[in-house]
């Protein structure tokens, strides 16, 4: 099949319900005259599929979500000549997936028994079994592993025969104990009705207080304790994202089926999420395992190529580690996670010296990038290590936090920064001119510009959304869902109109091509980026001191 190309035209980035509430509302927005020639591509975040957690990144299946979209919406986007970018999560799928539910129902007899990673089978002979039924791995085998949460990444799964089997669970998990039905106690155990009612009251109150079954005191009815606790454990439910066993042939069947499904949707670029966690070997890293990561990526690329799909591996790592370079040298597109921080740094220092250095590297090394300002996560910081001096990264953090942003430490570790959560407009001090200047620079940087919908509408930090989300809801600061009425009002704002003009210019000016020559100059606060091809020349000149920009064509 012929490989599809998305070119370097602008790429909208949004959830299917980011505007209006359904994907069809975004489609209707893109049909408006104001959006003619504004976007060439659309990265629809994975809540467009059948998902349960993590705003879409916990896949049950790749069926289109009935509550957020319709297959016709996908067809309508193609009719608008808008290419699609969608996610493929390699490392894990939801506990609610058909494969994992089959294990819960059938245990050892499930055809998917080894579709996921049985912790004890993985570590057999490399540690000691503890009283809770899982192997505590010897330190020599686990010392180089990086776990995303406290303790071992295990979810204990109750099999039909009553055994608890530990499965590898890198990301989210929740065990849900379901309320006791007194009638069920009578039917199953022959209890007196009054006794069953009192036990149910005690148990259900304790469950509301988040007590584990082993910690529930049944008082005078303790003689029924083992029966009741056994029922609770046998009927427990789960939420979570379970790691896939890439050594299972069935997983590779699943990978192939998924890539075919994405191709059937007309996807051009597949963003690979969490791929670097998938390869695991005892004694090796479980993140960016070498050569496991690259072997996996190569095999996925072979399948993707059969379906005309281009891969965009998503990975956060410090500049100093040169992971982006490894990907680029292997011919993959890479995310430019450096641009968002470098731009804010340039505004702070009133000089684009570091921004120029990075742009020159992209051009000189022929790195194919997708760049961005804001996104559904946060403004990357970890990535800047080795590119910006440490003290300047801290200044950047302090500046954005002073403007209302929130620092996300690296998986709970203090003083190991990861990202700042803020809208890009708020990170720039909610200044219209800076927003326009940042957008102009992004559009002149080499690569394909990805546009977060909220940046386009100059969205401000949403503290109410953070509060509603509760603990761990910091990312909601930059995920405000806009109504169609909101959008109509925002389209009257000058900062929005001018961004649309910039985007339209980027998409219609014939100088912006993949084979154009790009030159970057920087002299103190002045910086220029010039594109040249057979159609002519177009230049952007910015002044970080006066915070002005100018576009000229020849």
Beta strands, then each sheet from edge to edge (+ up, - down):
strand 1: 11-14
strand 2: 41-44
strand 3: 49-51
strand 4: 59-64
strand 5: 83-89
strand 6: 92-94
strand 7: 127-129
strand 8: 135-137
strand 9: 154-158
strand 10: 164-168
strand 11: 173-176
strand 12: 237-243
strand 13: 267-273
strand 14: 310-313
strand 15: 333-336
strand 16: 369-372
strand 17: 379-380
strand 18: 406-410
strand 19: 413-421
strand 20: 448-452
strand 21: 517-523
strand 22: 526-533
strand 23: 536-543
strand 24: 548-553
sheet 1: 1+ 2+ 5+ 13+ 14+ 15+ 16+ 20+ 1+
sheet 2: 3+ 4-
sheet 3: 6+ 12- 11+
sheet 4: 7+ 8-
sheet 5: 9+ 10-
sheet 6: 17+ 19- 18+
sheet 7: 21+ 22- 23+ 24-
end
